[in-house]
Amino acid sequence: MRSFVTVVCVCVLAALSCSGGASKSAKSDDRLQAGDMAPEFALTDLLTNEMYDFGKEVHTNRTTVVTIWSMACPSCKDALLEVQRAHDAYSTMGIVFVGVNFDVENLQGVRAFVKGEAIAFPTLWDQGRRVIRRYEALDYTFSVFVVDRDGVITLAQYDHPPDLYDVLAKTLDRVIERPLK
């Protein structure tokens, strides 16, 4: 009888640990990736207080670069400057750029940084972190997504590579060459 109870306990513990492990790996597998539809959102611009509706932007047949960042992320500011460089090169080709910031404590610092670095694309405030959750972005890291004119993600980059500009340029060049349906 004692060995039966031991076997049952071991089986229960194994099942619990397996389900916990499966849940964690399923979560990481659930992250957005190329080929997924981009979640829509509407947020307010930190500088102009205007509402930006991402769903409308996608439906205008324009490729959009969505950048998610925080001032608390040490390398996010450098990465954002690389995105600004891509903006300078590609916005004249109809590519739309938008930043999503989720800071809650240092909005004045965010505004000062965006103005001081002359970030030319809208910086939206994700006060409730709804966009962060929808895009499966991690707190205090940098994420960037390229969404084609059909609303399909063509690049999902969680954290930025050292050659972020080159990664964006390669992706945007490929998207620009694709004809409209």
Secondary structure, DSSP 8 states (H G I E B T S, - for coil): -HHHHHHHHHHHHHHHHHHHHHHHHHHHHTS--TTSB----EEEETTT--EEEHHHHHTTT--EEEEEE-TTSTTHHHHHHHHHHHHHHHGGGT-EEEEEE--SS-HHHHHHHHHHTT--S-EEE-TT-HHHHHTT--TTS-EEEEE-TTSBEEEEEES--TTHHHHHHHHHHHHHHS---
